[in-house]
Amino acid sequence: MVLQAEEGRLITSAVRILVATAVPVERDAVAPALGLPDAEVIAAGVGPALAAASTATALTTAALTGRPFGLVVSAGIAGGFAPHAPVGSLVVADEITAADLGAETPDGFLPVTDLGFGTITHRPPEALVREVAAATGARPGAVLTVSTVTGTAARAARLRERHPTALAEAMEGFGVAEAAAAHGTPVLELRAVSNPVGPRDRAAWRIGDALAALAEGFGKITPVLRSWNPHDR
Ligand SMILES: O=C(O)c1cccc(C(=O)CC[C@H]2O[C@@H](n3cnc4c(=O)[nH]cnc43)[C@H](O)[C@@H]2O)c1
């Protein structure tokens, strides 16, 4: 429980929030935009493994020091599946899915769940996704986590075939979500699209525009996060 003075009023924030970006420029875009002094914004590293390790460490440290987090947000730039998520737009995950965690077979890709292991999807609280979408204009849909940035039209098409509601791909969400789940903490993923998913064209990446959109989005979700009730899923 946090009490924050704002314009002479006391504002109560129900839960403490951890935001896990991948790299420092994303952290530095989000942190000043988020009007929650008690939140922590970290650069957790690129890729699902490092993002999971860093997020788990932050969650454990907070719990051990008696100031646990009640919500984890994975945030950063992403590739968007055209035409559903154009460059510069925001996407909020209604599912966070590991898209390349499995096995190749002569008949195609098998997710680890088909092999009898683990999970490939985490679902953020539905009401929170709706509120974030309404506050920011972010499109709700699946955000895929990949360990390899898609670089061909063929792979982009295969991913959309396997995940018809996918709007974007990035590299950390599932790792952050696994760490959050291990702590019994809800997770959200908010991404700003910097490039289309498809043939690699580094010159076409609009990282500055995406970081600006991300910062604007976090400014708009501050009141949503401040008033979010974890029991309202
Ligand atoms: O291909 C390059 O030359 C290149 C140069 C700079 C950065 C990269 C990255 O792969 C950054 C990955 C980083 O950004 C997120 N991200 C952004 N767009 C995508 C995408 O289309 N597919 C997957 N991840 C993406 C990701 O979450 C990482 O944090 C490449």
The ligand as an SDF file (V2000), in Angstrom:
LIG
                    3D

 30 33  0  0  0  0  0  0  0  0999 V2000
   18.6370   -6.4720  -36.9250 O   0  0  0  0  0  0  0  0  0  0  0  0
   19.2930   -5.5410  -36.4590 C   0  0  0  0  0  0  0  0  0  0  0  0
   20.1930   -4.9520  -37.0510 O   0  0  0  0  0  0  0  0  0  0  0  0
   18.9340   -5.0580  -35.1250 C   0  0  0  0  0  0  0  0  0  0  0  0
   19.4310   -3.8660  -34.6690 C   0  0  0  0  0  0  0  0  0  0  0  0
   19.0750   -3.4100  -33.4270 C   0  0  0  0  0  0  0  0  0  0  0  0
   18.2330   -4.1350  -32.6230 C   0  0  0  0  0  0  0  0  0  0  0  0
   17.7740   -5.3290  -33.1100 C   0  0  0  0  0  0  0  0  0  0  0  0
   16.8980   -6.1470  -32.3140 C   0  0  0  0  0  0  0  0  0  0  0  0
   16.6420   -7.2600  -32.6460 O   0  0  0  0  0  0  0  0  0  0  0  0
   16.3090   -5.5620  -31.0900 C   0  0  0  0  0  0  0  0  0  0  0  0
   15.4680   -6.5780  -30.3770 C   0  0  0  0  0  0  0  0  0  0  0  0
   14.7730   -5.9050  -29.2330 C   0  0  0  0  0  0  0  0  0  0  0  0
   13.6660   -5.1540  -29.6850 O   0  0  0  0  0  0  0  0  0  0  0  0
   12.4590   -5.8950  -29.5610 C   0  0  0  0  0  0  0  0  0  0  0  0
   11.9890   -6.0530  -30.9460 N   0  0  0  0  0  0  0  0  0  0  0  0
   11.7280   -5.0220  -31.7490 C   0  0  0  0  0  0  0  0  0  0  0  0
   11.2780   -5.4320  -32.9270 N   0  0  0  0  0  0  0  0  0  0  0  0
   11.2660   -6.7770  -32.8920 C   0  0  0  0  0  0  0  0  0  0  0  0
   10.8890   -7.7650  -33.8480 C   0  0  0  0  0  0  0  0  0  0  0  0
   10.4750   -7.4880  -34.9980 O   0  0  0  0  0  0  0  0  0  0  0  0
   10.9980   -9.0550  -33.4610 N   0  0  0  0  0  0  0  0  0  0  0  0
   11.4350   -9.3920  -32.2240 C   0  0  0  0  0  0  0  0  0  0  0  0
   11.8050   -8.4770  -31.3030 N   0  0  0  0  0  0  0  0  0  0  0  0
   11.7140   -7.1850  -31.6260 C   0  0  0  0  0  0  0  0  0  0  0  0
   12.8020   -7.1690  -28.7970 C   0  0  0  0  0  0  0  0  0  0  0  0
   11.9010   -7.3690  -27.7450 O   0  0  0  0  0  0  0  0  0  0  0  0
   14.2280   -6.9360  -28.2880 C   0  0  0  0  0  0  0  0  0  0  0  0
   14.2150   -6.3880  -27.0010 O   0  0  0  0  0  0  0  0  0  0  0  0
   18.0990   -5.8070  -34.3570 C   0  0  0  0  0  0  0  0  0  0  0  0
  1  2  2  0
  2  3  1  0
  2  4  1  0
  4  5  1  0
  4 30  2  0
  5  6  2  0
  6  7  1  0
  7  8  2  0
  8  9  1  0
  8 30  1  0
  9 10  2  0
  9 11  1  0
 11 12  1  0
 12 13  1  0
 13 14  1  0
 13 28  1  0
 14 15  1  0
 15 16  1  0
 15 26  1  0
 16 17  1  0
 16 25  1  0
 17 18  2  0
 18 19  1  0
 19 20  1  0
 19 25  2  0
 20 21  2  0
 20 22  1  0
 22 23  1  0
 23 24  2  0
 24 25  1  0
 26 27  1  0
 26 28  1  0
 28 29  1  0
M  END
$$$$
